[in-house]
Amino acid sequence: MFTSKISGLGHYVPENVVTNDDLSKLMDTNDAWIQERTGIKERRHIKKGDGNSTSIMGVKAANIALERAGLTSDDIDFIIFATLSPDMYFPGGGVQVQDLMGMGTVPALDVRNQCSGFVYAISVADQFVKTGMYKHVLVIGSENHSGGLDMTTRGRGVSVIFGDGAGAAVVSRSDSDEGGILSTHLHSEGKHKDELALQGPSTGKWVPEIIAENPQDDIPYYPYMNGQFVFKNAVVRFSEVIMEGLQANGLSVSDIDMLIPHQANLRISQFIQKKFQLSDDRVFNNIQKYGNTTAASIPIALTEAWEAGKIKKGDLVVLAAFGSGFTWGSAIIRW
Ligand code: UT7
């Protein structure tokens, strides 16, 4: 078995900043409610005509990650693309990225695991690198939420939370046989699939069917979230999967140098921080600036933490995610 490591990181967010006050002009909400319940101050939304899409943002993040890894797109053996908001229903974002980056005929895989998408994608990349099948895997998490949210008071419980952006990591075979990605841990529980979901358009809810039904009353084409139920499950699963990862490596909470939780809600991150008694410098949050960017949230946060010098060689970095499906997972990395 080979050792795998993250050799490069990058992120991209659209320039257009949307504050809580901006949202309060579109729906019955306010800055105090949003900050108190979620910690979010602002998020980025793609602006029509700014040239961005899910795959284009992914490419921008990927180019930075490649440069930092000292690689070019020609070095990449495999593309893994995680999103819940692809440019088109099919084909997936992986081949869009491949085309935009002129990457020949390397395989491209799409991961559909919502907020856990990046951790799932890292896990897949890790297996391929550890077994020796591939040397460099490009992993991207990217989301364009803003075009598909209900920006009226009806959708306020969901729409104020989500933002657009992309993050990327290159997972590479390591020269050293120590450290790197130590292990990944994945779970899902489909019985809760309807608690955070977007029904259509899909084969279960095609566009003609949606249009035939009264669009005022039937809103399967906007995301639905049972917020409190999701919150309660999130805090339990985050804790479990972090502990599972630590125990699998004979480590404990006191060994964590940096926890990068999926940025779902600042209150969830703070709950975990308090439960594990982690000091502020051992948990990284940036939901205040970007909202919840789903599959992009961990790579954006990981990149920013690394850029700020908060992750150093030898540090134990823990990634943890929970979201729609429900799906959840963790990755334990010795930097
Ligand atoms: O990333 C994937 C995983 N997602 C999560 O982990 C999200 C987990 N859930 C949450 O983060 C929280 O449940 C939310 C932030 C979504 C909601 O916070 P909450 O404290 O659970 O609020 P709530 O849904 O219980 O709503 C409380 C009140 C309601 O009014 P009434 O019924 O008490 O009169 C809502 O209608 O707040 C109202 N409300 C709002 N008010 C102002 C809901 N959204 C808003 C809003 N602005 N944007």
Residues whose N, C-alpha, C, O or C-beta is under 5 A from the ligand:
A	BS01	UT7	D28 T29 N30 W33 R37 T38 C115 R156 G157 V160 G227 Q228 V230 F231 A234 A264 N265 N292 F322 G323 S324
